[in-house]
């Protein structure tokens, strides 16, 4: 993707999606996301994992998620 300031940001998401029993037009998702960028001001993203959860609305294509940044801490 391209950020609003023109930087290129690639991401890779791996996880699962499940269809909730109450609505066949939704998919619940949970994934781990990694980022890759050469943009100096965003390089910190190369060292974190984001854990996200949310839903995909299959009829509209809208994806809504919330995420938590996991940063490794050195001893």
C-alpha positions in Angstrom: 0.0 0.0 0.0 1.0 3.6 -0.3 0.8 5.9 2.8 -0.5 9.4 2.6 3.0 10.8 2.5 4.0 8.5 -0.4 5.9 5.8 1.4 5.5 2.2 0.3 4.4 -0.3 2.9 4.0 -4.0 2.3 2.2 -6.3 4.7 1.6 -10.0 5.1 -1.3 -11.4 7.2 -1.5 -15.0 8.2 -4.4 -16.3 10.2 -7.9 -17.8 10.1 -11.4 -16.8 9.1 -14.5 -18.4 10.4 -18.2 -18.0 9.4 -20.3 -17.1 12.4 -23.4 -19.3 12.6 -25.8 -16.3 12.9 -24.8 -14.5 9.6 -23.4 -16.2 6.4 -22.4 -12.8 5.0 -19.7 -12.2 7.6 -16.4 -13.8 8.3 -14.7 -13.4 11.7 -10.9 -13.1 11.3 -7.9 -13.4 13.5 -4.3 -13.0 12.2 -0.7 -12.0 12.7 0.5 -9.2 10.5 4.1 -8.4 9.5 5.1 -5.2 7.7 8.0 -4.5 5.3 9.2 -1.0 4.3 12.3 0.9 3.4 10.8 4.2 4.4 13.0 5.6 7.2 10.2 7.0 9.3 8.3 3.6 9.2 11.2 1.2 9.6 10.2 0.5 13.2 7.2 -1.5 11.7 9.7 -4.0 10.3 10.4 -5.2 13.9 6.9 -5.7 15.2 4.0 -8.1 14.8 0.5 -6.9 14.9 -2.2 -9.3 16.2 -5.6 -8.4 14.8 -9.2 -9.5 15.1 -12.2 -8.4 13.2 -14.8 -9.1 10.5 -15.0 -9.1 6.8 -18.5 -8.3 5.3 -18.6 -10.5 2.2 -21.4 -8.5 0.5 -19.8 -5.1 0.8 -16.1 -6.0 1.0 -15.7 -3.9 4.1 -13.1 -5.1 6.5 -13.1 -3.9 10.1 -10.3 -4.9 12.5 -8.6 -3.9 15.7 -5.0 -4.7 16.4 -2.3 -4.9 19.0 1.3 -4.1 18.4 3.7 -6.7 19.8 7.3 -5.5 20.2 10.0 -7.9 21.2 11.9 -6.8 24.3 15.5 -7.7 24.8 16.5 -9.0 28.2 
